[in-house]
Amino acid sequence: MPDDTAGKGHRVPPQETEAERRRRRARFLRELAEARELRDRVQPRRAKAARLRHAMRMRTFRW
């Protein structure tokens, strides 16, 4: 195969700098948070159940 990224599901330009990668990651995380907020507004019951499940996981988590 001509490129070594085949089968990994994504392609990263070889000349991408660390700052560009961080900027792209920050944008992705912002969009992900925005999508979660939208989903929580549209499905409040599911969001409440998810919060309760998360709280239960945190209470039973062993440090």
WOWOCOR-V228951 format. One record per backbone hydrogen bond with DSSP energy under -0.5 kcal/mol. CO is the residue of the C=O (numbers start at 1). NH is the residue of the N-H. E is the energy in kcal/mol with one decimal. If there is no record, write none. Layout:
CO,NH,E ; CO,NH,E
This chain:
3,6,-0.7 ; 5,8,-1.9 ; 13,16,-1.6 ; 17,21,-2.2 ; 18,22,-2.5 ; 19,23,-2.5 ; 20,24,-2.6 ; 21,25,-2.4 ; 22,26,-2.6 ; 23,27,-2.3 ; 24,28,-2.2 ; 25,29,-2.6 ; 26,30,-2.4 ; 27,31,-2.4 ; 28,32,-2.4 ; 29,33,-2.4 ; 30,34,-2.3 ; 31,35,-2.3 ; 32,36,-2.2 ; 33,37,-2.4 ; 34,38,-2.3 ; 35,39,-2.5 ; 36,40,-2.5 ; 37,41,-2.0 ; 38,42,-2.2 ; 39,43,-2.5 ; 43,47,-2.2 ; 44,48,-2.4 ; 45,49,-2.3 ; 46,50,-2.3 ; 47,51,-2.4 ; 48,52,-2.4 ; 49,53,-2.5 ; 50,54,-2.5 ; 51,55,-2.5 ; 52,56,-2.3 ; 53,57,-2.4 ; 54,58,-2.4 ; 55,59,-2.1 ; 56,60,-1.9 ; 57,61,-0.7 ; 61,63,-0.5
